[in-house]
Amino acid sequence: MIDLDFLERLIQAIDQSSIDSIEIERGGTRVHIGKTPPQTVAAAGAPMAMPMHMAAPAAAPAPAAAAPAAAPAVEEAPALSNLIDVTSPMVGTFYRAPAPDAPAYVDVGSKVGEGATLCIIEAMKLMNELEAEVSGTVAEICVENAEPVEYGQVLFRIDPS
């Protein structure tokens, strides 16, 4: 069980930081604290489907505009209208392969089907596989291997055609 005082201090710390969300597990209890409401809800015990979002129309404000000035320029580049942005569902570390000596799950130009593993995001020592929700071709990989990622950061762009 997680101590209530610990949770209150954690909420205050997250509220005062640039972190958007965090997930903690202690003694069999898992708590997710986030500033932004979740985009998808998975049934209890079901594998968590990682959200993929369509690229925003040019007239709509891009989520990357709220990112700190130190954010990579790739986030601020406008997405092409036919590409689907695959965004990070959590804060963590991005890994392109299941192990340092293993080949990458996908490369630019790789054909992927719905449910194909694109990468791993490590958060709180938990390895979370990010799966494609559409079939298509990987047009762009926006993050370098072993780089920290933020919630909502664009990781891949997939061409569904």
Phi, psi and chi 1 to 4 in degrees:
 res  aa     phi    psi   chi1   chi2   chi3   chi4
   1 MET       -  144.1  179.3  160.6 -156.9      -
   2 ILE   -96.4  133.2  -62.7  178.8      -      -
   3 ASP   -65.8  134.6 -176.6  -47.6      -      -
   4 LEU   -63.5  -38.7 -175.0   57.8      -      -
   5 ASP   -62.6  -40.5  -70.8  -28.9      -      -
   6 PHE   -60.3  -44.7  170.9   76.2      -      -
   7 LEU   -62.6  -43.6  -80.9  178.4      -      -
   8 GLU   -61.9  -42.8  -71.7  173.7   -8.2      -
   9 ARG   -65.2  -38.9  -71.7 -168.8  -42.5  -95.3
  10 LEU   -64.6  -43.9 -174.9   60.4      -      -
  11 ILE   -61.8  -43.9  -70.2  168.7      -      -
  12 GLN   -62.7  -42.9  -71.9  174.6   -9.5      -
  13 ALA   -63.2  -42.5      -      -      -      -
  14 ILE   -68.3  -40.7  -69.4  171.8      -      -
  15 ASP   -60.6  -34.4 -167.8   39.7      -      -
  16 GLN   -89.9   -3.6  -64.6  170.8   -1.1      -
  17 SER  -107.7  179.3   75.0      -      -      -
  18 SER   -90.9    1.2   63.9      -      -      -
  19 ILE   -70.0  133.8  -64.0  172.8      -      -
  20 ASP   -88.3  -36.8 -172.6   71.3      -      -
  21 SER  -155.6  159.8   67.2      -      -      -
  22 ILE  -149.7  149.0 -170.5  168.0      -      -
  23 GLU  -128.3  130.4 -171.8  169.0  -42.7      -
  24 ILE  -128.2  141.4  -64.5 -166.8      -      -
  25 GLU  -126.9  125.9 -175.7  172.6   -8.5      -
  26 ARG  -141.0  130.2  -81.4 -169.1  174.1  175.7
  27 GLY    53.8   35.4      -      -      -      -
  28 GLY    85.3   -1.8      -      -      -      -
  29 THR  -106.2  129.2  -58.2      -      -      -
  30 ARG  -113.0  130.9 -178.3  178.1  -69.9  176.9
  31 VAL  -126.5  132.4  175.8      -      -      -
  32 HIS  -116.1  124.5  177.4   88.3      -      -
  33 ILE  -119.1  127.1  -59.6  170.4      -      -
  34 GLY  -145.7  147.6      -      -      -      -
  35 LYS   -79.6  -35.1  -66.0  178.1 -176.0  176.9
  36 THR   -98.5  133.7  -54.0      -      -      -
  37 PRO   -61.0  144.9  -13.2   21.1      -      -
  38 PRO   -64.1  147.8   17.8  -23.9      -      -
  39 GLN   -83.6  -32.8  -61.3  -64.6  -40.8      -
  40 THR  -132.9  155.1   59.8      -      -      -
  41 VAL  -124.5  126.6  177.4      -      -      -
  42 ALA   -98.8  144.1      -      -      -      -
  43 ALA   -65.5  149.9      -      -      -      -
  44 ALA   -57.3  130.5      -      -      -      -
  45 GLY    84.6  -10.9      -      -      -      -
  46 ALA   -85.0  150.1      -      -      -      -
  47 PRO   -61.1  141.7   -8.1   12.6      -      -
  48 MET   -79.5  120.6 -175.3  172.1  158.3      -
  49 ALA   -82.3  128.2      -      -      -      -
  50 MET   -83.4  132.9  -59.7  -57.8  172.8      -
  51 PRO   -70.3  143.1   20.9  -27.3      -      -
  52 MET  -125.0  139.7  -74.8 -178.5   59.2      -
  53 HIS  -122.5  144.5  -55.6  -74.4      -      -
  54 MET   -69.2  149.2  -64.8  -66.4  -68.8      -
  55 ALA   -62.0  138.1      -      -      -      -
  56 ALA   -70.7  146.5      -      -      -      -
  57 PRO   -61.8  153.7  -13.8   19.9      -      -
  58 ALA   -58.3  -30.4      -      -      -      -
  59 ALA   -75.7  -22.8      -      -      -      -
  60 ALA   -81.0  146.3      -      -      -      -
  61 PRO   -67.9  136.0   19.5  -25.9      -      -
  62 ALA   -80.2  140.8      -      -      -      -
  63 PRO   -59.0  -28.3  -14.6   20.5      -      -
  64 ALA   -67.3  -19.2      -      -      -      -
  65 ALA   -63.2  -26.8      -      -      -      -
  66 ALA   -83.4   -5.3      -      -      -      -
  67 ALA   -71.1  153.8      -      -      -      -
  68 PRO   -61.3  157.5   -6.2    9.0      -      -
  69 ALA   -61.2  -23.5      -      -      -      -
  70 ALA   -80.9   -0.6      -      -      -      -
  71 ALA   -66.9  151.0      -      -      -      -
  72 PRO   -60.0  146.7  -16.8   23.7      -      -
  73 ALA   -63.8  -24.1      -      -      -      -
  74 VAL   -59.3  -36.9  173.1      -      -      -
  75 GLU   -62.7  -33.0  -72.5 -177.9    9.5      -
  76 GLU   -86.0  -11.2  -62.8  171.6   12.3      -
  77 ALA   -69.0  134.2      -      -      -      -
  78 PRO   -67.4  138.8   21.9  -28.2      -      -
  79 ALA   -78.9  145.4      -      -      -      -
  80 LEU   -69.4  145.2  -61.0  175.1      -      -
  81 SER   -63.0  -27.3   62.1      -      -      -
  82 ASN   -89.1   -6.0   63.9  -30.6      -      -
  83 LEU   -93.3  146.9  -59.9 -179.1      -      -
  84 ILE  -102.7  125.2  -64.3  173.8      -      -
  85 ASP   -80.5  131.3  -71.3   -9.3      -      -
  86 VAL  -103.4  116.4  179.1      -      -      -
  87 THR  -107.7  159.0   59.6      -      -      -
  88 SER   -74.0  128.7  177.8      -      -      -
  89 PRO   -83.6   -0.5   30.7  -35.1      -      -
  90 MET  -161.6  168.5   64.5 -171.0   74.1      -
  91 VAL   -84.5  135.4  173.3      -      -      -
  92 GLY   176.7 -160.1      -      -      -      -
  93 THR  -113.8  129.6  -56.2      -      -      -
  94 PHE   -86.4  129.3  172.7   88.0      -      -
  95 TYR  -128.4  130.3  -67.1  108.0      -      -
  96 ARG   -80.7  -17.0  -67.7 -170.9   57.7 -155.8
  97 ALA  -134.8  160.3      -      -      -      -
  98 PRO   -72.7  -17.7   22.8  -29.8      -      -
  99 ALA  -152.2  157.1      -      -      -      -
 100 PRO   -57.1  -34.0  -24.3   32.6      -      -
 101 ASP   -96.3    4.0   57.6  -17.7      -      -
 102 ALA   -90.7  154.5      -      -      -      -
 103 PRO   -69.2  155.1   20.2  -27.8      -      -
 104 ALA   -63.7  148.6      -      -      -      -
 105 TYR   -60.2  -47.2  -73.3  111.1      -      -
 106 VAL  -141.3  156.6  -64.7      -      -      -
 107 ASP  -127.5  169.3  -68.2  -55.1      -      -
 108 VAL   -60.3  131.3  172.1      -      -      -
 109 GLY    95.7  -10.1      -      -      -      -
 110 SER   -68.2  137.0  -65.0      -      -      -
 111 LYS   -84.8  131.3  -57.5  -83.9 -172.4 -145.9
 112 VAL  -125.8  146.7  -65.1      -      -      -
 113 GLY  -106.7  165.4      -      -      -      -
 114 GLU   -58.4  129.6 -169.6  172.4  -32.8      -
 115 GLY    91.8   -4.9      -      -      -      -
 116 ALA   -70.2  139.6      -      -      -      -
 117 THR   -74.3  128.7  -58.8      -      -      -
 118 LEU   -98.3  -37.3  -61.0  172.1      -      -
 119 CYS  -169.0 -177.5   66.7      -      -      -
 120 ILE  -124.0  139.5  -69.9  176.9      -      -
 121 ILE  -117.8  119.6  -61.2  176.9      -      -
 122 GLU   -90.5  125.4  177.3 -173.6    7.2      -
 123 ALA  -138.5  123.0      -      -      -      -
 124 MET    56.7   41.5  -56.4  -65.4  -65.4      -
 125 LYS    66.6   12.6  -58.0  -66.6 -178.3 -166.4
 126 LEU  -105.7  132.8  -64.9  173.4      -      -
 127 MET   -93.6  118.2  -60.3  -62.5  179.7      -
 128 ASN  -112.6  117.9  -58.2  -77.7      -      -
 129 GLU   -78.6  134.8  -71.0 -174.8   -9.8      -
 130 LEU  -101.2  121.5 -179.5   67.5      -      -
 131 GLU  -108.4  148.9  -63.8  177.8   -8.8      -
 132 ALA   -72.1  138.3      -      -      -      -
 133 GLU  -101.5   -4.0  -69.8 -172.7    0.2      -
 134 VAL  -137.7  157.4  -64.1      -      -      -
 135 SER   -87.4  150.2  -63.2      -      -      -
 136 GLY   165.3 -160.7      -      -      -      -
 137 THR  -117.3  133.4  -55.8      -      -      -
 138 VAL   -69.1  114.4  176.4      -      -      -
 139 ALA   -92.8  -28.8      -      -      -      -
 140 GLU  -156.1  140.9 -174.4  177.2   -5.4      -
 141 ILE  -113.2  115.2  -59.7  172.9      -      -
 142 CYS   -93.5   -2.6  -56.2      -      -      -
 143 VAL  -131.7  144.1 -177.8      -      -      -
 144 GLU   -83.2  153.7  -66.4  -63.3  -39.6      -
 145 ASN   -59.8  140.7 -168.0   47.8      -      -
 146 ALA    66.2   21.4      -      -      -      -
 147 GLU   -93.9  141.9 -164.4  172.1  -81.4      -
 148 PRO   -69.2  144.0   17.5  -22.8      -      -
 149 VAL  -126.6  155.1  -65.6      -      -      -
 150 GLU  -104.1  161.0  -61.8  -81.2  -26.8      -
 151 TYR   -61.1  130.9  172.3   82.6      -      -
 152 GLY    84.3   -4.3      -      -      -      -
 153 GLN   -69.5  137.6 -179.8  177.3  -11.7      -
 154 VAL   -72.0  125.5  176.3      -      -      -
 155 LEU  -103.2  -42.9  -56.0  177.1      -      -
 156 PHE  -137.4  158.4  -62.2   92.2      -      -
 157 ARG  -126.2  126.9  -70.0 -161.1  168.4  103.3
 158 ILE  -114.7  133.5  -63.4  179.9      -      -
 159 ASP   -93.3  111.4 -176.7   -4.4      -      -
 160 PRO   -77.2   -8.4   28.1  -32.2      -      -
 161 SER   -76.4      -   54.6      -      -      -
